[in-house]
């Protein structure tokens, strides 16, 4: 299994994890932002009006209102990435990563606007009376590239499991177990029943759930976030200063944080921003195809709000919680994960500036240091060999090694090229930086709520992840409909629920890796398609504003 995961990881490094993929995504958004003259700013107020029903017309075809389509799409994008992903970006790139995340979201607003508009225009009504849409329909009906549509639809089904189902319940069950001690199987069984009740009812039941779930979970998270930020009010201005000040210089070493250069902060901010709001992936157009709208641009304007809400608002809140609380640069007692550890052959001291700079360059991959190979000597749990143990991109301190029976270990541990062999045979604990959800957990404890603040993270993680699972079930649903017809949707939903339950207690590492590949196979065809249809997009916008001006003559419309 590990060899297969490493093989898939190698493929992903050349596709979804490669620099060209990030630049293609960002470049497409920048192109449309300039080509359409910054619609994310000029059209924003009209998007809000349309969500409230201003442009609706009696007899518009669809299965959901604009607001319901928006919340369904948001429930797919607002997920664990808003909690754990932001914490990972700050952990890797420092405060400056937040700036690039926000800039990427502003560009992503245009990408989302374009992809939803074009997909909505070529949606179809299925044999059961529901609407079906997404990039595969404009690929088939407009570009006449059925083979490309098939690739996209197949990738969507894999992503439904790899992005929306299996990793989400795995995150939920782990969070519930660590917070309340509830068995992972029990969590999986209960939520599987709820999931089945929601998705077997189709889009009508899904939007009824998401239009209540999304505002509720946002309210809970907002309240908890502001509690932390206001509690640490003296750090609000310094936090904003750090975000702006470090943009082009990177973040210097501070506390346990060993520093991050400009390139690293830029890359991590852009990557997390793009994957948080899914702009360009082609998933959101599937949800928006269900909206009651006669004019495709109107639904595209609704979608324009998604990256703003997902990244500019929610991700920024998480970022300010992390920065104002100061936890991003502090070391905490924790149990080390094998994937976070690396053993270097030389002993370094973070109190020495020259050592800190050497480690910064090493972690950035600019000038790597020699990793250790051989045996580490352990005596009564303490490391006696002259090495440096890096955990979570920081020098580990007060390290103790235990057996799986929780007894201090005496003996030796084999290390190969800096990687501890058979790491599952030991429990290694100590002080180091944290990242992802555990880091956000610590941040929420820095408020009037104290340790109870961690419950907000657990509850938010549960709601965010479960809502993502619901929406992605529908994305896979529509892809199955496109490939095999509506009669195959029920078997797909049953398999989706079963996979959801199994993943609550199984290792989903390989699923995450496979997901990275399938995301690229969704995104690349979609970006190529919308670039080919750029002139049609511009003409559609002209037709929309012409109708808008005729229906609302007292309003001034954008030129």
N, C-alpha and C positions, 0 to 999 in steps of 0.2 A: 504493500500500500504506500509506504514511504517513497519507494522508487517511482511509482506511478505519479505521486504528487510532485516529486522533483522534476519528472519529465514534463508534466503539465505546466509547472512553474517556469521551466525553460521556454516553453512555447509562449506563455503569457508575457515573458520578459521581452519577446520580440514583437508582440502585438499590443495587448491592452496596457502593459506596463512600460512600453517603450516611449522614448521622448517624442518620436514622430507622431504618435497617436495623440498625445497631449497638445502638441502644436497644431495638429489638424483640427481638433475640436475647438481650440481657442481661436485659431485662424479663421475658421468658418463663421464663428460668432462675430469676430471683428469685421469680417467682410460684409456681413449683412447689416451690422450696426452702421457702417459708413454708407453702404449701398442704399439703405432705406432711411438714411438721415436720422439716426438715433431715435427710433420709435419707442424704446424703453422709457425715454423721458417725455417725449412729445405726446404719447398716447396714454400715459399712465392714468390720468384722471378719467378718461373715457372708459378704460378697462374697469374701473370701480363702478361706474354707472351701469355698464352692461351686466356685471355680476348681479347688480340689484334689480335687473329686469327691464332697464330702460329701452333696449332695442328689440325686445320680444314682440312677436307678431302672432296673432291667433292662427292655429293650424300648423305651426312649426313642427317638423318631425323630430322625434327623439324620445329617449327613455328617461331623461333626467333634466333638471333645471341647470342653468349656468353654475349656480352655487354648488349644487350637488356634484356636478362634473369636476369642479375645482377641488372640492374636498376629497373626492375619490382619487384624483391625481395627486393631491398633496399627501394623502395617507400613504401613497406609494413612495413618495420622495422623503417625507419627514419620517426618519427612522433612526436606527442606532447610530448612523453617521452623524446625526446632529448632536449626539451626546458623546459617543466614543470617538467618532471620526475627527471632530474638532479638537478634542484633547490630544489625539495622535498627531495632528498637524502642528499644534503648538509645541508638543514634546519634541518633534523633529526639527521644526524650523523656527521656533521662538515666536514672539509677538508679531513679527513682520509677516508671518504666514497668514495671519488673519486679514491683513490688508489685501494680499493677493487673492485670498478666498473671496473677499467682497467684490473686488474688481472683476473677477471671473464670473460672479453671479450677475453683475450688471450686463456683461456681454451675453451670458446665458439667457437672459430675459428675451433678447432678440431671437436667438436660436429657437427657443421654445415657441415664440410667437409664429415663426415661419413654419416649423415642422407641423404644428397643430393646424394652422390654416390650410396648408396643402393637403394634409391627410383628411381633414374634415370635408374638404370639397369633393373627394372621391370615395367617400364612405358608401356602404351599401346596406340595404335592408335584407335580413336573412329570412329563411323560410318560416321561422317562428315569430316573425314580426319585430324582432329587436334590431337595433342598428349595430353594424360592425364596421370598424374603421381602423386606421393605423397606416404606417408607411407602406405596408405590403399592398394596400389597395391603390395608392397612386403609382406604385411601381408597376402594378399590373395594368391598371386602367388608363394611365396617362403615358408612362414611359415605355409600356409594352415590354417590360423586362420581368416576365413571370419567374424566371430562374432566380433573379435577385430577390423577388418577393418570397420565394420558397426559403432561401437562405435566411432571410430576416425572420420569417415565421418560425422556423426550426430553432433559431437562436433565441427567440422570445420564449419558447416553451422551456428550453434549458435554463434560461435566466429566471423564469418564474419559480423554478425549484432552487436554483443556485443563488438568487438574490432575494427572492421574496418569501420563500418557505423555510427551507432547511436551516440556514444560518440564523434566521430570525428566532425560531423557537429554541435553538441551541443557546442563543444569548439570553432569552427570557428565562429558560429553565436554570441556567447557571446563576443568573442574578437573583432569582427567587430562592434558590437553594442557599446561596451565600448570605442572603439577608434574613430569611425566615427559617431556613433549614428544611423546607418542604422538598420531598423527593422529586427528582426530575421526571420520573415516569408519571407521577401523579399530576404534576403541572402539565405535561404533555397530553395526558388523557383528557383532563378537564378542558383545556384550550382547544383540543382537536374537536371536541363535541361542539363548542361554541363556533369554531370555524366552519364546521359542516353545516350548522344551522344557518349561517350567514350566506355562504357561497352557493349552496345548493339552490337557494332562492333566486340566483342570478343577479343581474345588474340592478333590478328594482329593489331587492332587499339590501344589496351592497351599499347603494347610495343612501338608503334610509339609515343605515348604521354609520357610515362615514360622515354624513353631514351633522351628526351629533357627536361622534367620537373625536373628530379632529378639533373642533372648537374646545371641547372639554379637556383634551390632553394638552392643548396649547395653553389653556388657562392655568392648569396645574403647574406646568413647567415655567410659565411666565412668573407666577406668584413665587415659586421657589427661587428662581433666578434673581429676582429683584430683592428678595430677602437677603441673599448673599451679597449682592452688589452694594446695597444700602448699608449693610452691616460693616462693610469695608469701604465706606464712602471716601475715606482719605486717600484711597488708592485709585479712585476713578480717573482723575486727571492724569496721574502718572501712567496709568494703563493705556489711555489714548495716546499719550506722548510716546510710549514705547512702540506702539503699533506704527506710528508715522515716522518716528525718528530712525527706526531700524530698517525701513523699507529698502533702501539702496545700499546699506552697509552690512546688513545682517545683524545678528544679535551677539554681543560679546558674552563671554563666560560670566555667569553669575550664580552664586549658590552652588548647587550640584550640577547645574546646566553647563555643559562644556563649550557652548557657543555654536552658532550656525551662520554660515556665510550667505550672501545674497542669493546665489544660485540655488542653494538648498531650500531657503525660505520660499523663494519664488516657485520652485518645483512642487513643494509640498502644499503650498497654499492653492496653487492652480489645480493640482490633482484632486485635492479634497473638495474644492469648490465645484469642479465639474461633476464629480461622482456623487456629490451630495444632492444636487438638484436635478441630475439626470438630463440636463439640457443637451439635445442632440442624439440621445440614445434611441428615441423613437417610442418610448414606453407611454409617456403622457398622452400622445395623440390617440392612443387606443381608448383611454378613459374619456377623453373629450369628444370622441365620435358619438357617444351616447347622448350628448347634450341637444336640447331642443333649440335649433338655430337654422335659419334659412340662408344666412350669409356666413361663409366660412371664416372671414376675417374677424367677425364678432367673437367667435370662439377662440380664435388665435389671441385676441386681446385679453380674454379671460386667462388664458394660459400664461400670458406675459407676467402675471402677478406671482406665479409659482416660485421662481427662483428668488424673487424679492422676499416673499414670506419665509421660504425654506432656509435661505442662506443669509440674506442681509439682516433679517430679524432674528430668527431662531439660532442660527449658528453664531451670530454676533453676540447674542445673549450668553451662550455657552462660553465663548471666548472671553467675555468680560468677567464672567464668574471665575474662570481659571486665573486670569491676570490679576484681578482685584484681590482675590484670596491669597495669591502668592504661591499656591501649591505647585505650580508648574516647574519651579526651580528648587523645590525642597525634596529631600530624601525621606522615605518612609520605610518602616519595617514591613517586609513583605516576603512571600515565598517566590523564588525566582522561577521563571519559565524557561525551558530549554532554548526556545527560539530567541529569547532576549539576551542570552549569555554568550560571551566570547572571552577566551583566555589569551592574554598577550604574554610574550616571552620575557618582557622587561617590566620591572616594577616602576610605576609612575606615581607621582604625588600631586594631587590637584591644588595643593598650596603653592606649588611652584609654577609661575606663569609660563615658563618654557615648556613644561610638561603638558599644561592645559592646551597650549597651541598645537603641540604635536598630536594630541588626542583629537582635537577638533579636525585637523586635516585628515587624520585616520578615519574618523567617523563619516566625514564627507566623501571619502573615497579618493581624495586628492593625492595623499601620500601615505599609503598604508604602512603599518608597523608589522613586525614579524609576529605571527601567531605562535602559540605554544603547541608543541607535540611531545608527548611523553606521559609520565605519571606524576600526578599531584599527590604529595604526601599529606595525609590528614591524621591529626592526633587529637583524640577526644573532641571531634567536631571542628577543630580549627585547622586552617590551611597553613602549612609550614613551608611550602615551596615558595621560591622567590619569583612570583608571577603577579600579574594584575588581572583581576576578574572584573570584566565590564558587564554590567547588567542594566538593561533599559538605557543604553547610551550614557552611562555614568559609572564612575569607579565605585564598586561595591564595598561597603564597610561593614565591620562587625559580622563577618560571614561565619555561619555555622552550618555544618553538614550533618544531616540526620539519616538514619535508615528509615525505611517505610514503616517500621514499627515504632517510630518516633524516639529512637535512642541515638545518642551522639555516636557518630561513625569514627572508627579508627581503621586506617588502612590506606589504600591508594585509589585514585580515580584516573582512568585512562582518558587522555585528551589527544585528538587528532586535528591538526590545522586549526586550533583554537576552539574546536567543538568538543564538548564533553560527551563521551561515549556512554551509552546506556544510562542517560540522564534520568530516566524513569525509575531507576533503582535507588535513587537518593532523593532527599528533600533538602534543598539548599535555600537557606534564608539569610536575610541581612538587610542593611539599609541601602536603598538606591532610589533613583527617580521612578515615578510611575507614569503610565500612559493609558490611553483609551478610557473605558468606563471606570476603572479603579481611581484614576486621577480625578475625574469629575466627581466621584463619590467623596473624595477628600475635600474638594472645593465646597461642596454643599454642606459639609460639616462645619465650615467656617461661617456660621451665622448664629442668630438667636436660637435657632432650632438645635444646634449642636449635632450630636450623632444622629438625631432624628432626621436631619437633612438628607442623610443617605437614603431614607425611605422614598423621598421624592424622586431620586434618581432611579431607584428600582421600579417604582410605579410608572414613571415616565418611560423608562426603557421597555417595560411590559406593554404599555399602550402604543408607543411609537412602533415597536417591532410587530405587534399584532396587527395594527392598521396596515403596515406595509405588506404583511402576508395576505390580507384580504384583497388589496388592490392588485397585487401581482397574480393572484389566482385568476382575476378577471382578464389580465393581459394574456396569460397563457390560454385562457378560455377562448378568447377571440382568435388567437393564432391557430388553435385546434380547429375552430370553426372554419377558418380560411383554408386549411390544409385538407381536412377530412369531413367537414360538414357538421351541422348542429347535433346530429345523432351521436357523435363521439364525445360530446362535451361532458356528459354525466360520468362516463368511465374516467375521464381525465380528472374531474373533480374528486372522485373517490380516491384515485391514486395520489392526488395532491394532499388530501387529508391524511392518508396513511403515511406518506413520506414525512409529513409535518410531525406526526406522533413519534415515529422512529428517531427522527433527528433530535428530539428533546433529550435523549440520553446517549446518542451515538456521536462519534467524532466526525465533524463536518469540514475538517481542514481541506480535504480534497474537493469538496463542493465549492468552497470559497475560491479556490484556485481555478476550477472549471468555470466559475461564474465570471472571473476576470476575462477569460477568453471569449465567452459568449456575449459579454457586453460589447466587445470590439466588433463581433460579427453582427450585432444589431446596429451599432453606431456608424461604422464605416459606410455600409450601403445607404443608410438614411442621409448622411451628410452629402454623399455623392448625388443622391436623388434631389435634395433641396437645392443644391448648387446648380444642377442642370435646369431646374425650374425657377431660377431667380427672376427671369423676366415676367413669368406668369404671376409670381408673387407680387411684383410691383403693380401689375395691371389689376390684380384682385383688390389691392389696397385702394387704388383709384376708384373702382366701382363701389366699394364700401362707403367711402366718404361722399360719393355722389348721392347714394341713397340716404345716408345719414343727414346730409344737408337738406334734401328734399322733405324728409320727415320732420326735421327739427330746424326750420328756417331761422329761428331766433338765436340759434347757437352758432358760434364761430368755429369752423372746423379747421384742422391743420392743413397746410398747403401741401 
